[in-house]
Amino acid sequence: MVPAGGFVYPGAVRVRGRVHEAGGGVYRIRLQDDREIEASLRGRLKQQRRTGSRVVIGDIVTVGSSGDAWTIESVEERSTELVRRGRGGRAPKLLAANLDKAFMVVSAKNPDATVQLIDRLLMLGEASGMQSILVINKLDAPGAPEVEAIFAPMYQTVGYEVLSVSAETGVGVELLCQRMCEGTSTLIGPSGVGKSSLLNAVDPELELRTGELSRKTQTGRHTTVSSRIISLACGGLVADTPGFGDVALWGVAPEEIAACFPEFAGPSELCRFRGCTHVHEPDCGVRAALEAGDIFDSRYQSYLTARVEAEEAR
């Protein structure tokens, strides 16, 4: 009997696995029995890669071998996709797939967190279909507690879990470790906020390289240069990807932006018009909630900005 997907030569092996590292056309796959192999793309998948479809870390794949060489034959449907805008502002870049949660990392100081940055990170998580947890790092920096006292209650009110931590002193690291040891996650945030330092604090055996801030720009130097999935000592998996110099949504239509703001869900049911944009229509439930103080003005402004950007991207 010929298996689905084509003929398999006698002695050939076909198994499922997960992509744990990708680079230079070579993929490191962890098989179901915990063995790790290196594989290349089958011809058809190579063609898809040239046209923009990529095999990325987190992908569940079927690999085949009729000897010493392994090839990726197929990629299963993804439950989540982490996509960001690529270089030049237009082409999308798929970073990882099948992740359970995203830790959106900002620093209270150096570089300073802003509402605009936090909202963009959380929108990215919502659009990707992952659970988002906000992490405020560098709680040990001068003035950081005052910044944390503003952001933490605000985003907790919206409905997000907020972890206030210091990779330097260890404050909050134990709870972060508990969260990261559940399922497959990733840390997302601009360079310089301390993502590698946090991973080292969670699992010191990793010994990831960390970088210092540029004195001129107060932004971080990229210390993660390739994408891979890291196995934590506690059993969790973490997708380690390069820092986000430009946090922006990709492929989200203007009418889908509101779904990236969970606090809009209830009020939007009270809108008079179906398909309300929450911008200019009368009897808008979202704007009524805004006027009543149930929606933060800064969050609404972030919504308007994101909607304009989505319209311009069409």
C-alpha positions as CSV (number, residue, x, y, z in Angstrom):
1,M,0.0,0.0,0.0
2,V,1.4,3.4,-1.0
3,P,1.4,5.8,2.0
4,A,-0.2,9.2,1.7
5,G,2.2,11.7,0.2
6,G,3.9,9.4,-2.2
7,F,6.0,6.2,-2.5
8,V,8.4,5.3,0.3
9,Y,11.4,3.1,-0.7
10,P,12.0,-0.1,1.3
11,G,13.9,0.7,4.5
12,A,12.7,4.4,4.4
13,V,11.6,6.1,7.6
14,R,8.9,8.7,8.0
15,V,8.3,10.4,11.4
16,R,6.9,13.5,12.9
17,G,8.9,16.1,14.7
18,R,9.1,19.8,15.6
19,V,11.5,22.4,14.2
20,H,13.8,23.6,17.0
21,E,16.3,25.6,14.9
22,A,16.4,27.0,11.4
23,G,19.1,28.7,9.5
24,G,21.0,28.5,6.2
25,G,18.6,26.0,4.7
26,V,19.3,23.5,7.5
27,Y,16.7,22.6,10.1
28,R,17.2,20.9,13.5
29,I,14.3,18.7,14.3
30,R,13.4,17.1,17.6
31,L,11.5,13.9,16.9
32,Q,8.8,12.4,19.1
33,D,11.2,10.1,20.7
34,D,13.4,13.1,21.7
35,R,16.1,12.3,19.2
36,E,17.4,15.4,17.3
37,I,18.3,15.3,13.6
38,E,19.2,17.8,10.9
39,A,17.1,18.0,7.8
40,S,16.8,20.0,4.6
41,L,13.7,20.9,2.6
42,R,12.1,18.7,0.0
43,G,12.1,20.2,-3.5
44,R,8.4,21.4,-3.3
45,L,9.0,23.1,0.0
46,K,12.1,24.8,-1.3
47,Q,10.0,26.4,-4.0
48,Q,7.5,27.6,-1.5
49,R,10.3,29.1,0.5
50,R,11.4,31.1,-2.5
51,T,7.9,32.5,-2.9
52,G,7.7,33.6,0.7
53,S,6.3,30.7,2.7
54,R,8.8,29.6,5.3
55,V,9.4,26.6,7.6
56,V,10.0,28.2,11.0
57,I,10.8,27.1,14.5
58,G,7.8,25.5,16.2
59,D,6.5,24.0,13.0
60,I,5.3,20.4,13.3
61,V,6.7,18.5,10.3
62,T,6.9,15.1,8.8
63,V,10.5,14.1,7.9
64,G,11.6,11.2,5.8
65,S,14.8,9.3,5.3
66,S,15.9,6.5,3.1
67,G,19.5,6.6,4.4
68,D,21.6,9.1,6.3
69,A,20.0,12.2,4.9
70,W,16.7,13.6,6.2
71,T,14.3,15.8,4.4
72,I,11.2,17.8,5.5
73,E,8.4,16.4,3.5
74,S,5.4,18.3,4.8
75,V,4.3,21.0,7.4
76,E,1.2,20.6,9.5
77,E,-1.4,23.3,9.9
78,R,-0.3,25.8,12.5
79,S,-2.4,26.7,15.5
80,T,-0.7,30.1,15.9
81,E,1.7,32.2,13.8
82,L,4.0,34.9,15.1
83,V,4.3,37.3,12.2
84,R,5.9,40.7,12.1
85,R,6.6,43.3,9.4
86,G,9.8,42.7,7.5
87,R,12.5,45.0,6.4
88,G,11.3,47.9,4.3
89,G,7.9,48.0,6.0
90,R,6.0,45.8,3.6
91,A,7.0,42.1,3.3
92,P,5.8,39.9,6.2
93,K,8.2,37.8,8.2
94,L,7.0,34.7,9.9
95,L,9.1,34.1,13.0
96,A,7.6,31.1,14.8
97,A,4.6,28.8,14.9
98,N,2.5,26.8,17.3
99,L,3.4,28.8,20.4
100,D,1.1,28.9,23.5
101,K,1.9,32.2,25.0
102,A,4.0,35.3,24.6
103,F,5.8,37.2,27.3
104,M,5.7,40.9,26.1
105,V,8.9,42.3,27.7
106,V,9.5,46.0,28.3
107,S,11.9,47.7,30.6
108,A,10.8,50.3,33.2
109,K,13.9,52.3,32.4
110,N,16.7,52.3,29.8
111,P,15.0,52.0,27.4
112,D,11.9,53.4,28.9
113,A,8.6,51.7,28.3
114,T,5.7,53.6,26.7
115,V,2.0,53.0,26.4
116,Q,2.4,53.0,22.6
117,L,5.1,50.2,22.7
118,I,3.2,48.1,25.2
119,D,0.0,48.3,23.2
120,R,1.7,47.4,20.0
121,L,3.3,44.3,21.6
122,L,-0.1,43.2,23.0
123,M,-1.8,43.8,19.7
124,L,0.8,41.6,18.1
125,G,0.1,38.8,20.6
126,E,-3.7,39.1,20.1
127,A,-3.3,39.0,16.3
128,S,-1.1,35.9,16.6
129,G,-3.7,34.1,18.7
130,M,-1.4,33.6,21.7
131,Q,-2.0,34.3,25.4
132,S,0.0,37.5,26.2
133,I,1.6,38.2,29.5
134,L,3.2,41.7,30.1
135,V,6.6,41.6,31.7
136,I,8.1,44.8,33.1
137,N,11.8,44.3,33.6
138,K,14.6,46.3,35.3
139,L,12.5,47.0,38.4
140,D,15.8,47.7,40.1
141,A,16.6,50.8,38.0
142,P,16.2,54.2,39.6
143,G,12.7,55.5,39.1
144,A,11.5,52.1,37.9
145,P,9.0,51.5,40.8
146,E,7.1,54.7,39.9
147,V,6.9,53.6,36.2
148,E,5.7,50.1,37.2
149,A,3.1,51.6,39.5
150,I,1.5,53.3,36.5
151,F,1.6,50.5,33.9
152,A,0.9,47.4,36.1
153,P,-2.5,48.4,37.4
154,M,-3.5,49.8,34.0
155,Y,-3.0,46.6,32.1
156,Q,-4.2,44.4,34.9
157,T,-7.5,46.4,34.6
158,V,-7.6,45.6,30.9
159,G,-7.3,41.9,31.7
160,Y,-3.6,41.0,31.2
161,E,-1.4,39.3,33.7
162,V,1.5,41.6,34.6
163,L,4.8,40.3,36.0
164,S,7.2,42.9,37.5
165,V,10.7,41.6,37.6
166,S,14.4,42.3,37.8
167,A,16.8,40.0,36.1
168,E,19.5,41.7,38.0
169,T,18.2,41.2,41.6
170,G,15.9,38.2,41.0
171,V,12.7,40.0,42.1
172,G,9.7,38.3,40.4
173,V,11.9,35.7,38.6
174,E,10.4,32.8,40.5
175,L,6.8,33.5,39.2
176,L,8.2,34.2,35.7
177,C,9.9,30.8,35.9
178,Q,6.6,29.1,36.8
179,R,4.8,30.7,33.9
180,M,7.6,29.9,31.4
181,C,7.8,26.2,32.5
182,E,4.2,25.7,31.1
183,G,4.0,24.8,27.4
184,T,5.9,26.6,24.6
185,S,6.4,30.4,24.9
186,T,8.4,33.2,23.5
187,L,9.8,36.5,24.8
188,I,8.9,39.5,22.5
189,G,10.2,43.0,22.9
190,P,12.7,45.5,21.5
191,S,16.4,45.0,21.9
192,G,17.8,46.2,25.2
193,V,14.9,45.3,27.5
194,G,16.7,42.3,28.9
195,K,15.1,39.2,27.3
196,S,18.3,37.2,27.3
197,S,19.1,38.3,30.9
198,L,15.6,37.1,31.9
199,L,16.2,33.7,30.3
200,N,19.5,33.4,32.1
201,A,17.8,34.3,35.4
202,V,15.1,31.6,34.8
203,D,17.7,29.0,33.8
204,P,21.3,30.0,34.6
205,E,22.6,27.0,32.8
206,L,21.7,28.6,29.5
207,E,24.4,31.2,29.7
208,L,22.9,33.3,26.9
209,R,25.0,36.2,25.6
210,T,23.7,39.6,26.7
211,G,24.5,43.0,25.4
212,E,24.8,46.5,26.7
213,L,22.8,49.5,25.6
214,S,24.1,51.8,22.9
215,R,25.1,55.0,24.7
216,K,24.0,57.1,21.8
217,T,20.5,55.7,21.2
218,Q,19.8,53.9,24.5
219,T,18.6,51.0,22.5
220,G,20.0,47.5,22.7
221,R,22.4,45.6,20.5
222,H,20.9,42.4,19.2
223,T,22.3,39.5,21.2
224,T,20.0,36.9,19.7
225,V,20.9,36.5,16.0
226,S,19.2,33.3,15.0
227,S,15.9,31.7,15.8
228,R,15.7,28.5,17.9
229,I,13.7,26.8,20.5
230,I,15.4,26.4,23.9
231,S,14.6,23.7,26.4
232,L,14.4,24.9,29.9
233,A,15.6,22.7,32.8
234,C,12.0,22.8,34.2
235,G,10.6,21.3,31.1
236,G,9.3,24.4,29.3
237,L,10.2,25.4,25.8
238,V,11.0,29.0,24.7
239,A,11.3,30.3,21.2
240,D,14.3,32.6,21.2
241,T,14.1,35.1,18.3
242,P,16.0,38.3,17.3
243,G,14.8,41.5,19.0
244,F,12.1,43.6,17.5
245,G,13.5,46.9,16.3
246,D,10.1,47.8,14.7
247,V,7.0,46.4,16.4
248,A,4.2,46.4,13.9
249,L,1.2,44.3,12.8
250,W,1.1,42.6,9.5
251,G,-1.9,41.2,7.6
252,V,-4.5,42.5,10.0
253,A,-7.4,44.3,8.2
254,P,-8.7,47.6,9.7
255,E,-11.9,45.9,10.7
256,E,-10.0,43.3,12.6
257,I,-8.0,45.8,14.8
258,A,-10.7,46.1,17.4
259,A,-10.4,42.4,18.2
260,C,-6.9,43.1,19.3
261,F,-8.3,45.1,22.2
262,P,-10.1,42.7,24.5
263,E,-11.8,45.5,26.5
264,F,-13.7,46.5,23.3
265,A,-15.5,43.1,23.2
266,G,-18.4,43.9,25.6
267,P,-19.0,47.5,24.7
268,S,-19.0,46.7,20.9
269,E,-22.1,44.6,21.4
270,L,-23.9,47.7,22.3
271,C,-23.0,49.5,19.0
272,R,-26.0,50.6,17.0
273,F,-24.5,49.7,13.7
274,R,-23.1,46.3,12.7
275,G,-19.5,46.7,11.6
276,C,-19.1,49.9,13.6
277,T,-15.6,51.2,13.3
278,H,-15.7,52.9,16.7
279,V,-14.5,56.1,15.1
280,H,-17.4,58.3,13.9
281,E,-20.6,56.3,14.1
282,P,-23.4,57.5,16.4
283,D,-24.5,55.3,19.3
284,C,-21.1,53.5,19.5
285,G,-20.8,51.3,22.5
286,V,-17.0,51.6,22.5
287,R,-16.9,55.3,22.5
288,A,-19.6,55.4,25.1
289,A,-17.4,53.2,27.3
290,L,-14.5,55.5,26.6
291,E,-16.5,58.6,27.7
292,A,-17.6,56.7,30.8
293,G,-14.0,56.0,31.7
294,D,-14.3,52.3,31.2
295,I,-11.7,52.3,28.4
296,F,-8.4,54.1,28.8
297,D,-8.0,57.0,26.5
298,S,-4.4,56.0,25.7
299,R,-5.6,52.5,24.6
300,Y,-8.3,54.1,22.4
301,Q,-5.6,56.3,20.8
302,S,-3.5,53.3,20.1
303,Y,-6.5,51.7,18.4
304,L,-7.0,54.7,16.2
305,T,-3.3,54.7,15.2
306,A,-3.3,51.0,14.4
307,R,-6.5,51.3,12.4
308,V,-5.0,54.2,10.3
309,E,-1.8,52.2,9.7
310,A,-3.8,49.1,8.6
311,E,-5.8,51.2,6.2
312,E,-2.6,52.7,4.7
313,A,-1.1,49.2,4.3
314,R,-3.9,48.0,2.1
